[in-house]
Amino acid sequence: MRHTIKYGLLLVAVLFVWLFLRHDAFLYQNPVGQVTQVQASVTQKTTDEHGNADVMITQRLTVKLLNRQKRIIVIHNNYAKSQVMTQKYRVGDQLLLEKVAANTHILSLKRDAWVGALMTFFLALLLMYSKWRATSWLLLSMLINIALFGVALLVDIHNKDTNVLLIFSILSILFAAVSLILVLGRTLQMALTLAATLITTFLTIILLIIVLDVTHNVGVHFETMSYVTQVPATLFMAQTVIGVLGAVMDEASDIVAMQFGMRRENSIREFGDYWHAGVSVGREIMGTLMNVLFMIFIAETLPMVFLMLRNGNNWAYIMDQVMNLGILQTVISAIGIVLAVPVTSVIVGLALTRKAGRQ
């Protein structure tokens, strides 16, 4: 009965948020409309040299404005059936609009209702399956990290001569410190986890810099990064710092938690006990973490790979131009995961055995 009430409240909360955001057009300054009728007609059929066929379709959208006198307007939208670069709209879709002179253009779909409902669902599940205090600190750490990320972006955007790598290296340290302090508290376990995370990340990035310098960046195409307005190589390094930090902190937290569990069972242990236990746990989890990294990379790259294959590009070109930097980041993060095992085991083993010796 208790669980039924919890699930019922969860569904009510999600539904309430969805309904509110579905009817929040009055909060927007730009026009917001809802599609009430769609008339479509084929305007052009195309086939390229690779046999890819596509159809251009023109939609006549009847749109009811939700926050501007609630009048009816008509907007024409052209889209390709493949929808690679264009968008098809349906009855019931809500649109963010922009009025330029006498014409009204579509900016994008209004997705806040679904995004808000999913976020509410996520938060509700956290509260249901975790303690209130732990969930509160976790959410607070996420909010603080988002704010720090926003500050870093503002500093980078408004200062042309800033060192992107330095800014995001400092940001990474703050990310790790805020997350661990709020989740684990100001404890020895937190301090050792933070130390292991930062040292491993530093060693991994130093190794990357040395390898790229020795090889003179041969085979690494920083110029393939999308939408880059700064030095691509430096921006890539900044991305890698944050990526490595996240992977390493995950593993280091697990290893340190296990070693502190050993200490609670028996505080009189030798360095070798902590070392072997840390290495054993690291061997068990690093394979899973590496697979997670690889799957995330594949998920991000898959749409572009399909598009390139359909346009006659071979695998060698795709690997070199599309997947090059993603593979490099995955490999670097995997190296960080491997390095985290001995680094964490040594740091925690030395700290706990010295502390036991002083007692």
N, C-alpha and C positions, 0 to 999 in steps of 0.2 A: 504493500500500500504506500509506504513511504517513497519507494523508488518511482511508483506511478505518478505521485504528486510532483516529484522532481522533474520527471520527463514532461509532464503536463505544463509546468511553469516554464520550462525551457522552450517548448513550442509556442506558448503564449508570448514570451518575450521576443522570440524571433519574428513571429507574425506581427506583433506591435511595431517593431522597428521597421519591418518591411513596409507596412501600411503608412507609417509616418513619413518615411523617406520617399515613398511613392507619391505622396501628396505634399511635398515640401517645395513646390515650384515658387511659392511666394518668397522664399529665402534667396532666390537668384536675381541678380541684376540683369543678366542677359535673358532674352526670351527663351522660354521652355515650352515645347509643344509635344503633343501626343498624336501619333499617326492613327487616323480613323478610317482611312480608305486608301487602297493601293491599286493603281492600274499600271500594268507593265506591258511593254512592247519591245520586240527584238529590233534592234537598229543595225547591227552589223555582225557578221560571222567572219572569224579570222582563223587561219591555219599557218603556222610557221614552218621553217625548213626541217624541223625535227618531228613534224607530225602532231604537234600539240594544237588542239582545236579549242577555241574559246568563243564566247558569244557576248557581245556588248548589249546590255539591256537598259532601256530608259524607263524609270518609274515616275509616275505622276502621283505624288503623295498629297493627300488631303490631311492637313495638320491643324489640330485645334490648339490654339495658344492657351497655356494654363496660367500665365501670370501677366498677360498684357491684354486686358479687356476681353479676354477669352473669345476672340474672333477666329474665324476660319481662314486659313491661307493655303495656297497651293505651291508646292516646291517640286522641282524636277531633279531627279537623282540618276546619274549614269553609273552603272557598275558592271564589272565583268563577272561572268558566271563562276569563274574560278575564285573570285574574291581575294586575290593575292594582294592587291593594292587598294581595292574599293570595297564598299560596304553595301549589303542588301538590307533594306528595312522592311518591317512587317507591321501589320495592324496591331496596335497596342504598344509599340515601341515609343519610348519617350526620348526626345531629342534636345540637345543643347544647341541653340541657334545663335546666329549673329546677323544683325541687320547692317548692310553696307549700302548707303544711299537708299534707293527704293527697293533693293533686292534683299531677300533673306536667305542666308546660306546655312547649311548644316555643319556644325563644328564636330560633334560626335554623339554617340549614344549616351543617354543619361543612365549610368550604371549604379548610382549610389545606393539604390534600394537593395540590390542583390549583394553588393559589397558589405553594406551595413548589416544585412541579415546574416551573412557568413561570419562576420566578425563577432556578432552577438552569439552565434552558435558556438564559436570557438571559446569565447570567454565563459559562457555558461558551462561548457564541458570542463574547462579548467576548474571552475568553482565546485562542480559536482564531484570530480575525481581527485581533487587535491585540497589541502587545508587552506582555509581562508587567508591565513597569514602568509604562507608560502606563495599563494597565487598573487596576493597584493604586492609583495616584493618583486615577484617576477614581472608583473605588468609595469610596475614603477621603473624597473631597470630598462624595459623596452622603451618606455616613453622618454626616459632620459637619454638613451642612446639615439633615438630618433631626433631629439632636439640637438644633441651634439653633432650628429651628421648634418643637420640643417645649417648649423653654425659653420661647420667646416666648408660646406658648399658656398655659403655666402662669402667667407673669407677668400676662398679660391677664385670666385667669380669677380669680386670687386677689387682684387689686387692682381694686376697683370704679371708682376714679377715674383709671385709667390712660388715657393718650392712645393709642388704637389706631393712629392714623396714624403717630405718632412711633415706637412700638414696631416696627411692620412696615417703616417706612422704614429704621431702623437694621438690622433683620433683612435687608432687601434689600441694603444695603451689605455686610454680612457674607457673605451668599450669594455676591455677585459676587466679593468679595475671596478667599474661601476657594476657590471654584471655579477662578478664574484662577491663583492662586498655586500650587495643587496640580497643575493641568494644564499650565500654561506655565512654572512656576518663577518665581523672583524675578528677572525680566529686564526690560529696557526694553520689550519687546513686551507683557509682562503689564501693566506700569504704564500704558502708553498705551491699551491695550484697556480697562482698568478706568476710566481717566479719561474716555475717550469714552463708555463705558456710563453712568457716573454722571451726567455732564454732560447727556447726551441725555435720560436719564430725568427729571432735575430740570427741564429745560426743558419737557418734555412735560407733566409734572404741573402745573407753574406755568401753562402754557397752558390746561389743563383747568380749574383753579381760577378763572382769570380769566374764561373763557367762562361757566362756571356762575354766577359772581357777577354778571356783566353781564346774563345772561338770567334771573336769579333762579330757576334750576332749572326753568324752565317746560318741561313736556313730559317731564321726567325723574322717574320714579316709583320713588324709593328704597324706598318702603313695600312694593313687590312682592317684595323680597328674602325668601327663605325662611328660617325658623328663626332670625331675627335677635333677639338679646337685648340688643343695644347700639344706639347711634345708627346708623341705616342709612346715612346719607350718609358718615359717617366710615369705616365698615366698607367701603363701596364704594370709597372712595379708597385704603384700604389694599390691597384686592384689586387695584386698578388699578396701583398702584406695582409690585407683584410681577409682574403680567402684562406691563407695559411693559418692566421690567428684563430679563425672559427673552427677549423678542423682540429688544430692542436689543442685548443681549450677543451673541446669535447672529450678527447681522449685523456688528457691530463687530469681532468676532473674525475673520471672513472677510476684511473689508477690510484690517485691520491685518496679517494674515498675508500677503496679497498684496503690500502695500507693503513689508514687510520682505523679501519675496522679491526685489523690485526692487532694494532696497538691497544685497542679497548679490550680485546680478549686477553692479551698478555703484554704488559708494558715492558717486560724484560726480554728483549729480542736483540739479536745481532744484526749488523748491517747486511749480511748475506741473506737473512730471512726476508728483509724488505726488498732487497734487490731481486732475488729469484721470484718472489711473489709479483712484483711489479712487472717484470719481464714476461712472466707467464700470462698475466691478465692482458698486457699489451699485445701479445701474440694472438690472443683470442679475439680481440676487438678490432685490431687494425685492418684486418682483411675486410670486415664488414664496412668500416668507414671508407676504405678505398673504393669499394664497390658503390657506395652511396655517392661519392664524388664523381665516379665515372658515369653513373646513371643520370645525375644532374646535368653533367656536360652533354650527354647524348640527348636528353630531353630538350636542352636549349638549342642544340645544333640541328636536330632532325628536320624541322621545316625547311631550313635553308639548304640542307643536303638534298632533299627531295626536289626542290626547285632547281638546283644546279644540275642534278642528274637528268631531269626532264628537258633541260635546255642543252643537252649534248656534251656536258663536261664529264671528263673521266675522273676516276677515283684519285689518281695521282694529283691532279689539279685541285680537287676539292680538299684533299688532305693538306695540300700546301697553302692554299689561299683562304679556305673557310674554317678548317678545323685546327690550323697550326697553333694559334695562341691558346685555344681552349685545351688542346692536348698538353701544351707546355705548362699551363696553370695546374692542370690535373696532376701531372707528374711532380711538380714542385710541392703541391699540397700533400701528395702521397709520401714524398721524402720527409716532409715535416712530420707526418704521422709516424713514420718509422723512427725518426730521431727523438720524438717525444717519449718513446718507451724507455731508452736508457737514461735520457736526461731527467725525466721525472723520477725514475726509480732511484737514481743516485742522489738527487736533491732531497727527496723525502727520507730515504734511508739514512743519509748522513745527519739530517736534522733530528730525526726521531731517536737515533742511537745516542747522539750527543746529549739530547734532553734527558734520556733515560740514565745516562752516566752521571749527570749532575744531580739527579734526584737521590 
